[in-house]
Amino acid sequence: MALTTLDPRTALVLVDLQRGIVAAPTAPYPAAEVVARGVRLADAFRAHGLPVVLVRVTTAPDGSDAAPGRTERRSAGTRPEGWDTLVDELTGHPGDVVVTKRNWGAFYGTDLDLQLRRRGVTQIVLGGIATSIGVESTARAAYEHGYHVTLATDAMTDLDADGHRASVERIFPRLGETGTTEEVVALLARTRG
């Protein structure tokens, strides 16, 4: 579905654009391109006085706050110092909201919903890493919370291209509208002109 509109109170939510995650190999887009597109979106949202939310994931050093369910594959154990620090390109804007999560999605166990509702937000535009993990989990929860969801599909990437493609082609059209960074920025300019 092509982008149709952006609500008057739309927020940008960028998921896990932090040092340890952008350092990993990604596909189909290099993490540096996704960060650059995230910066482009954030600058456009700030210029129109709209909220920018930067989501970061962290865990206790001993993993004691990890989700307790049994899985066949667990995330890596010990992380290097500073792996959960947001990338420099997105920091330094005091009006931005920073949300820290300990799960894949940005809603469960955080104050994201409260932060958005306090600002009157009814729609979110999503980007980040990884498409099929943190971004998709956040998109699903946003949809379930009643937000209109827009997914900037070139402002996100995955650990492999197949994971990205499956989310973009099969899941995201069921949750909202998809478009490119430039399409979102152009629609923002047209509707806020």
HUMO-V958452 format. One record per pair of residues at least 6 apart in sequence whose ideal C-beta (glycine too) atoms are under 7 Angstrom apart, sorted by the first residue. I is the first residue (numbers start at 1). GAP is how many residues later the second one is. D is the distance in whole Angstrom. If there is no record, write none. Layout:
# HUMO-V958452
i=I gap=GAP d=D
i=I gap=GAP d=D
This chain:
# HUMO-V958452
i=1 gap=172 d=6
i=1 gap=176 d=5
i=1 gap=177 d=7
i=2 gap=177 d=7
i=3 gap=147 d=6
i=3 gap=174 d=5
i=3 gap=176 d=4
i=3 gap=180 d=5
i=3 gap=181 d=7
i=3 gap=184 d=5
i=4 gap=173 d=6
i=5 gap=186 d=7
i=6 gap=117 d=6
i=6 gap=181 d=6
i=6 gap=182 d=6
i=6 gap=185 d=5
i=7 gap=115 d=5
i=7 gap=116 d=4
i=7 gap=141 d=6
i=9 gap=110 d=7
i=9 gap=111 d=4
i=9 gap=112 d=5
i=9 gap=113 d=6
i=10 gap=40 d=6
i=10 gap=111 d=7
i=10 gap=113 d=4
i=10 gap=114 d=7
i=10 gap=115 d=6
i=11 gap=39 d=6
i=11 gap=40 d=4
i=11 gap=42 d=6
i=11 gap=105 d=6
i=11 gap=108 d=7
i=11 gap=110 d=4
i=11 gap=113 d=5
i=12 gap=29 d=5
i=12 gap=30 d=6
i=12 gap=33 d=4
i=12 gap=38 d=7
i=12 gap=40 d=5
i=12 gap=41 d=7
i=12 gap=113 d=5
i=13 gap=40 d=5
i=13 gap=42 d=6
i=13 gap=93 d=7
i=13 gap=111 d=5
i=13 gap=113 d=5
i=13 gap=125 d=7
i=14 gap=24 d=5
i=14 gap=28 d=7
i=14 gap=40 d=6
i=14 gap=41 d=7
i=14 gap=76 d=7
i=14 gap=113 d=5
i=14 gap=114 d=5
i=15 gap=40 d=5
i=15 gap=91 d=6
i=15 gap=111 d=7
i=15 gap=113 d=3
i=15 gap=119 d=4
i=15 gap=120 d=5
i=15 gap=123 d=6
i=16 gap=39 d=6
i=16 gap=40 d=7
i=16 gap=41 d=5
i=16 gap=112 d=5
i=16 gap=113 d=5
i=16 gap=118 d=5
i=17 gap=18 d=6
i=17 gap=21 d=6
i=17 gap=69 d=7
i=17 gap=70 d=5
i=17 gap=73 d=6
i=17 gap=111 d=6
i=17 gap=112 d=7
i=18 gap=38 d=5
i=18 gap=66 d=6
i=18 gap=67 d=6
i=18 gap=68 d=5
i=18 gap=69 d=6
i=19 gap=63 d=6
i=19 gap=64 d=6
i=19 gap=66 d=5
i=19 gap=68 d=6
i=20 gap=59 d=6
i=20 gap=60 d=7
i=20 gap=63 d=3
i=20 gap=64 d=6
i=21 gap=108 d=5
i=22 gap=9 d=4
i=22 gap=13 d=6
i=22 gap=65 d=6
i=22 gap=107 d=7
i=24 gap=135 d=7
i=26 gap=103 d=6
i=26 gap=131 d=4
i=26 gap=132 d=6
i=26 gap=133 d=6
i=27 gap=130 d=7
i=27 gap=131 d=6
i=27 gap=133 d=6
i=27 gap=134 d=4
i=27 gap=137 d=7
i=28 gap=129 d=7
i=28 gap=133 d=4
i=28 gap=136 d=6
i=29 gap=125 d=7
i=29 gap=128 d=4
i=31 gap=98 d=6
i=31 gap=126 d=6
i=34 gap=93 d=7
i=34 gap=95 d=6
i=34 gap=121 d=6
i=34 gap=122 d=6
i=34 gap=123 d=5
i=35 gap=52 d=6
i=35 gap=54 d=6
i=37 gap=90 d=7
i=37 gap=115 d=7
i=37 gap=117 d=6
i=37 gap=118 d=4
i=37 gap=144 d=4
i=38 gap=52 d=6
i=38 gap=89 d=5
i=38 gap=117 d=5
i=39 gap=50 d=5
i=39 gap=51 d=6
i=40 gap=141 d=6
i=40 gap=145 d=7
i=41 gap=84 d=7
i=41 gap=86 d=6
i=41 gap=111 d=6
i=41 gap=114 d=6
i=41 gap=140 d=6
i=41 gap=143 d=6
i=41 gap=144 d=7
i=42 gap=10 d=5
i=42 gap=48 d=6
i=44 gap=141 d=5
i=44 gap=144 d=5
i=45 gap=7 d=5
i=46 gap=6 d=6
i=46 gap=47 d=7
i=48 gap=140 d=6
i=48 gap=144 d=5
i=51 gap=46 d=6
i=51 gap=68 d=5
i=51 gap=70 d=6
i=52 gap=41 d=7
i=52 gap=44 d=5
i=53 gap=44 d=5
i=53 gap=46 d=6
i=53 gap=59 d=7
i=53 gap=62 d=7
i=54 gap=32 d=6
i=54 gap=36 d=6
i=54 gap=42 d=6
i=54 gap=44 d=5
i=55 gap=44 d=5
i=55 gap=46 d=6
i=55 gap=51 d=4
i=56 gap=28 d=6
i=56 gap=30 d=6
i=56 gap=42 d=7
i=56 gap=44 d=6
i=57 gap=27 d=7
i=57 gap=44 d=5
i=57 gap=45 d=7
i=57 gap=77 d=7
i=58 gap=26 d=4
i=58 gap=42 d=6
i=58 gap=44 d=7
i=59 gap=6 d=6
i=59 gap=7 d=6
i=59 gap=43 d=6
i=63 gap=14 d=6
i=65 gap=37 d=5
i=67 gap=36 d=6
i=97 gap=18 d=5
i=99 gap=7 d=6
i=99 gap=11 d=5
i=99 gap=12 d=7
i=99 gap=13 d=5
i=99 gap=16 d=7
i=100 gap=10 d=7
i=101 gap=8 d=7
i=101 gap=9 d=5
i=102 gap=7 d=6
i=103 gap=6 d=6
i=104 gap=29 d=5
i=104 gap=30 d=5
i=104 gap=33 d=4
i=105 gap=29 d=7
i=105 gap=32 d=3
i=105 gap=33 d=5
i=105 gap=36 d=5
i=106 gap=6 d=5
i=106 gap=32 d=4
i=107 gap=6 d=6
i=107 gap=31 d=7
i=107 gap=34 d=4
i=107 gap=38 d=7
i=108 gap=33 d=7
i=113 gap=32 d=6
i=122 gap=25 d=6
i=122 gap=26 d=6
i=123 gap=24 d=6
i=123 gap=25 d=4
i=123 gap=27 d=7
i=124 gap=18 d=5
i=124 gap=23 d=5
i=124 gap=25 d=6
i=125 gap=25 d=5
i=125 gap=27 d=6
i=125 gap=59 d=6
i=126 gap=9 d=6
i=126 gap=12 d=6
i=126 gap=13 d=6
i=126 gap=23 d=7
i=126 gap=25 d=5
i=126 gap=26 d=7
i=127 gap=25 d=5
i=127 gap=28 d=3
i=127 gap=29 d=5
i=128 gap=6 d=6
i=128 gap=7 d=5
i=128 gap=28 d=6
i=129 gap=27 d=7
i=129 gap=28 d=6
i=130 gap=28 d=5
i=130 gap=29 d=5
i=131 gap=25 d=5
i=131 gap=26 d=6
i=131 gap=27 d=4
i=131 gap=32 d=6
i=131 gap=33 d=4
i=131 gap=36 d=5
i=131 gap=37 d=7
i=132 gap=26 d=5
i=132 gap=31 d=4
i=132 gap=32 d=7
i=132 gap=34 d=6
i=132 gap=35 d=5
i=135 gap=21 d=5
i=136 gap=31 d=5
i=136 gap=35 d=6
i=139 gap=10 d=5
i=139 gap=12 d=6
i=139 gap=33 d=7
i=139 gap=36 d=5
i=139 gap=37 d=7
i=140 gap=35 d=6
i=142 gap=7 d=5
i=143 gap=6 d=5
i=143 gap=32 d=4
i=143 gap=33 d=7
i=148 gap=28 d=6
i=149 gap=26 d=5
i=149 gap=27 d=3
i=150 gap=26 d=6
i=150 gap=27 d=5
i=150 gap=29 d=7
i=150 gap=34 d=7
i=151 gap=21 d=5
i=151 gap=25 d=6
i=151 gap=27 d=5
i=152 gap=27 d=7
i=152 gap=28 d=7
i=152 gap=29 d=5
i=152 gap=32 d=5
i=153 gap=15 d=5
i=153 gap=25 d=5
i=153 gap=27 d=7
i=154 gap=26 d=5
i=154 gap=27 d=6
i=155 gap=26 d=5
i=157 gap=7 d=6
i=158 gap=6 d=4
i=168 gap=10 d=7
i=172 gap=6 d=5
